[in-house]
Amino acid sequence: MATSVPVPFADLGKSTNDLLGKDFPVGHTKLELKTVAPNGVTFNVLGNQDSKSGHINGELKTKYVDYKNGLTVTEAWTTGNLLTTQIELENKVAKGLKLDITGGFLPSEGKKNAKVGVQYKQLGFNSRAYLDLFKGPTVTGDVVVGRDGFLAGGDVSYDIGGSYITRFAAAVGYTAPEYSVALHAHNSFKVFSASYYHRINADLEAGAKAVWDSKAAPAEKGHKAPVALEVGAKLYLDRDAFVKAKVNNAGVLGLGYTQSLRKGVKVTVGGLFDTTKLNQAAHKLGVSFVFEA
């Protein structure tokens, strides 16, 4: 019997992806400021400088949540002059149902986009569907069913104007309190991946991911291997600091260190080091500062 709502399709294998992808701020310097106004509006200011080009990108995001009426309004404005607005209404029309409207506008190029979405979730079931009004229009939908820790789901995108399927994917997995595994078939069953995550104890996490592109050229001498494999681990030094390390079969080593300097202040430094080219400028470093008030 299903006792919980399964994760959305996009979050299958999320524990492994977060372990191997987050807290490695390489190639840029990032500054993020999060504050909450007395009326409950959340402000998030993000600045990012590319270490190679020196270009600075920024974003100002505001978010207001009316918990009583299930309403969430999010607005964002980037330094590229992209304006976006998202309105979400949850559990008001029906329990487990969320309606979503998202719009974007780029005045400098006259580009605009709009998506209308719906999500419905209950015990053992989670489904979503989005209609992109200006691209196609295109309908994208996914569904995940779960029982006793086992998960299975699929994702498909259909171009209404062209009357054809643009992409499809499928995944199966198993989730337990201490570990999870997931198998994916992406990109219309052309790319396959397997991921594994294990919380060994309260201080140590480990995970691995393998990806095979069936359309990639066969591996030859001096070329990439047909399967990309990456393993990593996260170790908490104390309640305010942790380190991360990962390595892939191309010989790239990733290291990250995160420290909470005080309540609401966090700094992360990271680097990617090509162990096959240690005497060359093939390495990337970065730092991230996050302030919350």
Secondary structure by P-SEA (a helix, b strand, c coil): ccccccccccccaaaaaaaacccccccbbbbbbbbbcccbbbbbbbbbbcccccbbbbbbbbbbbccccbbbbbbbbccccbbbbbbbbcccccccbbbbbbbbbbcccccbbbbbbbbbbcccbbbbbbbbcccccbbbbbbbbbcccccccbbbbbbccccccccccccccccccccbbbbbbcccccccbbbbbbcccccccccbbbbbccccccccccccccbbbbbbcccccccccbbbbbbcccbbbbbbbbbcccccbbbbbccccccccccccccccbbbbbbcc
